[in-house]
Amino acid sequence: VLPGVPSALQAPRVFERSLIDSLGGSSGATSVGYYLRALKMVGSSVRERLSQEHWRIIVRCEEELFQRCAAQRQRADFSALQALQILKDSSDHMAAITGAQTDRMTRDDGWRLLSIGRHIERLGFLSSALMRGLDTGSLHTDGGFDAMVELFDSAITFHAQFQQSRDMAALVDLLVIDRDNPRSISWIAHTLRGRLARLAGSDPNQLCALSLKVPDPNSWGLAQLCDEAPDLVTPAQTQGDGSEPGDPALQYALLKDVLYQCTQASFVVSDDISATYFTHSGLANHSLGAA
């Protein structure tokens, strides 16, 4: 949403219209359109490494989003239902792109870096989103609870296991602890640690220094993460925000601490990978030829 737009609490309709109008924008680094266009540009630089089908899906995903957003913008009202349908179709295209990468690409370091990047993004985003849901108390509402399960792409699994329950323990179990759910924080962290070790050429039973920067999900327990007791929070954890014991903001302290560690690890690991594999400043001191 552009600067100066009133918040969703102040003017929900204005906020919604601004948000929807920005979906197909290409000038802001936070729009869906911006990232899809960036994906196509990056894909074009390695076009010879992609299959024809893989490349077509990338192009189609970007072109359809911009065309449909432009067509809707010309009308008097770009509704939320229309925006959701465009996003759903884009999500289907993204799933196809990921499927092509998973099903057909050679498992070399290039594929590992691609997979690691996706898991870093997922770990950071989902951890911060779940922490925001805890901080705002939205998880204690029916709409907020369901939205979080949908955000983790786990609605079908959740309802199959827990029916219509909206119990926090069930939510934490599936979205954080469950190692069989590929969208859970635990599965993402475990897989990321293993991929980083393979990338560094570590022994099968030994993790590299980069892997160890990702929190170990084996140390997480459901009972501890679901403990609501605010007295588990130390004064340092309140960061001087004036919170007192018993405040909702201080509940689920251990769970929030795990989510915070995961969010921070995603930034640290991303920076370390960039410095290790994509920074070539050390070559500046080398010259070719003899004087």
C-alpha positions in Angstrom: 0.0 0.0 0.0 1.4 3.4 -1.0 2.5 5.8 1.7 -0.2 8.2 3.0 -3.0 5.7 2.5 -5.1 5.5 5.7 -4.9 2.2 7.6 -7.5 -0.6 7.3 -8.9 0.5 10.7 -9.3 4.1 9.7 -10.7 3.7 6.2 -11.1 0.0 5.3 -12.6 0.6 1.8 -9.9 3.1 0.8 -7.2 0.8 2.1 -8.7 -2.2 0.2 -8.9 -0.3 -3.1 -5.3 0.9 -2.7 -4.1 -2.6 -2.0 -6.0 -4.1 -4.9 -4.8 -1.4 -7.3 -1.2 -2.1 -6.3 -1.3 -5.8 -7.3 -0.3 -5.2 -10.9 2.2 -2.4 -10.1 5.8 -2.7 -11.2 7.4 0.2 -9.5 7.1 -0.8 -5.9 9.3 -3.6 -4.5 6.4 -5.1 -2.5 3.8 -5.7 -5.3 3.0 -9.1 -6.7 3.5 -7.7 -10.2 6.9 -6.4 -9.4 8.1 -9.8 -8.2 6.6 -11.7 -11.1 8.3 -9.3 -13.5 11.6 -9.8 -11.6 11.1 -13.5 -11.8 10.8 -13.4 -15.6 13.8 -11.1 -15.9 16.0 -13.5 -13.8 14.6 -16.5 -15.7 15.6 -14.9 -19.0 19.2 -14.6 -17.9 19.4 -18.4 -17.4 17.0 -19.2 -20.3 19.3 -21.9 -21.7 19.0 -23.8 -18.4 15.2 -23.9 -18.4 12.9 -26.2 -20.4 10.5 -24.7 -22.9 7.5 -25.6 -20.7 9.2 -24.1 -17.6 9.9 -20.8 -19.4 6.3 -20.6 -20.9 4.8 -20.9 -17.5 6.9 -18.1 -16.1 6.0 -15.8 -19.0 2.3 -16.7 -18.9 2.1 -16.1 -15.2 3.6 -12.6 -15.5 1.7 -11.6 -18.6 -1.7 -12.7 -17.4 -1.4 -10.9 -14.1 -0.6 -7.6 -15.7 -3.2 -8.0 -18.5 -6.0 -8.9 -16.1 -5.1 -6.2 -13.6 -5.0 -3.5 -16.3 -8.4 -4.7 -17.7 -10.0 -4.6 -14.2 -8.4 -1.2 -13.4 -10.2 0.3 -16.5 -13.6 -0.5 -15.0 -15.3 1.5 -12.4 -14.7 -0.9 -9.5 -12.0 -3.5 -9.2 -13.6 -5.8 -6.6 -12.0 -8.0 -4.0 -13.5 -11.1 -5.5 -11.9 -10.4 -8.9 -8.6 -9.7 -7.2 -8.7 -12.9 -5.3 -9.4 -14.9 -8.5 -6.4 -13.2 -10.2 -4.2 -14.1 -7.2 -5.5 -17.7 -7.1 -4.7 -18.2 -10.8 -1.2 -16.7 -10.2 -0.7 -19.0 -7.3 -1.6 -22.0 -9.6 1.0 -20.8 -12.1 3.6 -20.5 -9.3 2.8 -24.1 -8.2 3.4 -25.2 -11.7 6.7 -23.3 -11.8 7.8 -25.0 -8.6 6.6 -28.3 -9.9 8.8 -28.0 -13.0 11.8 -27.2 -10.8 11.1 -30.1 -8.5 10.3 -32.7 -11.2 12.8 -32.0 -13.9 15.9 -30.0 -12.7 19.2 -31.7 -12.0 20.0 -31.8 -8.3 23.2 -29.8 -8.6 24.3 -26.8 -6.5 22.2 -24.5 -8.7 19.0 -26.4 -7.8 20.0 -26.5 -4.2 20.5 -22.7 -4.1 17.1 -22.3 -5.8 15.5 -24.6 -3.2 17.4 -22.9 -0.3 16.2 -19.5 -1.4 12.6 -20.6 -1.5 12.9 -22.2 2.0 14.6 -19.1 3.4 11.7 -16.9 2.1 9.1 -19.3 3.4 10.8 -19.6 6.9 11.1 -15.8 7.3 7.6 -14.9 6.0 5.6 -17.6 7.7 7.4 -17.2 11.1 6.8 -13.4 11.1 3.2 -13.8 10.0 2.4 -16.3 12.8 4.1 -14.0 15.3 2.1 -11.1 14.0 -1.1 -13.1 14.5 -0.1 -13.8 18.1 0.9 -10.2 18.8 -2.4 -8.8 17.4 -4.6 -11.4 19.0 -6.2 -12.2 15.6 -5.7 -15.9 16.1 -8.3 -15.7 18.8 -11.0 -14.8 16.2 -12.6 -17.2 13.8 -11.6 -15.2 10.8 -8.0 -14.7 11.9 -7.6 -18.3 12.8 -8.9 -19.5 9.4 -6.8 -16.9 7.5 -3.6 -18.1 9.2 -4.3 -21.8 8.3 -5.0 -20.7 4.7 -1.8 -18.6 4.7 0.2 -21.8 5.6 -1.7 -23.6 2.7 -2.8 -26.2 5.3 -6.6 -25.8 5.4 -7.4 -29.2 4.0 -4.9 -31.0 6.3 -6.1 -29.0 9.3 -9.8 -29.7 8.8 -9.1 -33.4 8.0 -7.3 -33.8 11.3 -9.1 -31.4 13.6 -12.5 -30.9 11.8 -13.8 -27.4 12.7 -11.7 -27.0 15.9 -10.0 -23.7 16.4 -7.8 -24.8 19.3 -4.4 -23.1 19.5 -2.6 -26.3 20.4 -3.9 -27.9 17.2 -2.8 -24.9 15.2 0.7 -24.9 16.7 0.9 -28.7 16.2 0.2 -28.5 12.5 1.8 -25.2 11.6 4.9 -25.3 13.8 5.7 -28.9 15.0 4.4 -31.3 12.4 7.4 -32.7 10.5 5.0 -34.3 7.9 3.6 -31.0 6.8 5.8 -29.4 4.2 4.5 -26.0 5.2 5.2 -26.2 8.9 8.0 -24.2 10.4 9.6 -27.4 11.7 9.7 -29.0 8.2 11.0 -25.9 6.6 13.8 -25.4 9.2 14.8 -29.1 9.1 14.9 -29.2 5.3 16.8 -25.9 5.1 19.5 -27.2 7.5 19.9 -30.3 5.4 20.1 -28.4 2.1 22.7 -26.0 3.4 24.8 -28.9 4.6 24.7 -30.5 1.1 25.6 -27.2 -0.5 28.6 -26.9 1.7 29.7 -30.4 1.0 29.5 -31.5 4.6 29.5 -35.2 5.6 26.1 -36.8 5.6 25.9 -36.9 9.4 27.5 -33.5 10.0 26.0 -30.0 9.7 28.0 -27.1 8.5 28.3 -23.7 10.3 25.7 -22.2 8.0 23.2 -25.0 8.8 23.6 -24.4 12.5 22.4 -20.9 12.2 18.9 -22.2 11.5 17.1 -23.1 14.7 16.9 -26.9 15.4 13.3 -28.0 15.4 14.2 -31.2 17.4 14.4 -29.0 20.5 10.8 -27.8 20.2 8.1 -29.3 22.3 4.3 -28.8 21.8 3.5 -28.4 25.5 6.2 -25.8 26.0 5.3 -23.8 22.9 1.6 -23.8 23.8 2.3 -22.6 27.4 0.5 -19.3 27.7 2.1 -18.3 31.0 3.4 -14.7 30.7 5.7 -15.2 33.7 8.1 -17.0 31.3 9.0 -13.7 29.8 12.1 -12.0 31.2 12.3 -8.2 31.5 14.7 -8.1 28.6 12.1 -9.7 26.3 9.6 -6.9 26.9 12.1 -4.5 25.3 10.8 -1.7 27.5 7.4 -1.6 25.8 5.6 -1.2 29.1 4.0 -4.6 29.0 3.1 -6.1 32.3 2.7 -9.8 33.3 -0.8 -10.9 32.2 -0.8 -8.8 29.0 -1.8 -10.8 25.9 1.3 -9.4 24.2 3.4 -11.5 26.6 1.5 -14.8 26.1 3.1 -17.7 24.3 6.5 -16.4 25.1 8.5 -19.5 24.1 6.6 -19.8 20.8 7.2 -16.2 19.9 10.9 -16.6 20.8 11.1 -19.6 18.4 9.4 -17.6 15.7 11.7 -14.6 16.2 14.8 -16.9 16.0 13.5 -18.3 12.7 12.8 -14.9 11.3 16.2 -13.6 12.2 17.9 -16.8 10.9 16.3 -16.2 7.5 18.0 -12.8 7.2 21.4 -14.0 8.5 21.5 -17.1 6.3 20.5 -15.1 3.2 23.2 -12.6 3.8 25.8 -15.3 4.4 24.9 -17.1 1.2 25.2 -13.9 -0.8 28.6 -13.2 0.8 29.8 -16.8 0.2 28.5 -17.6 -3.3 27.6 -14.4 -5.0 30.2 -11.8 -3.9 33.2 -11.5 -6.2 34.9 -8.4 -4.8 37.9 -10.6 -3.8 38.7 -10.9 -7.5 39.4 -7.2 -7.9 43.0 -7.5 -6.8 43.8 -10.1 -9.5 44.9 -9.0 -13.0 45.5 -10.9 -16.2 48.7 -10.8 -18.3 52.2 -9.9 -17.4 53.5 -6.4 -16.9 
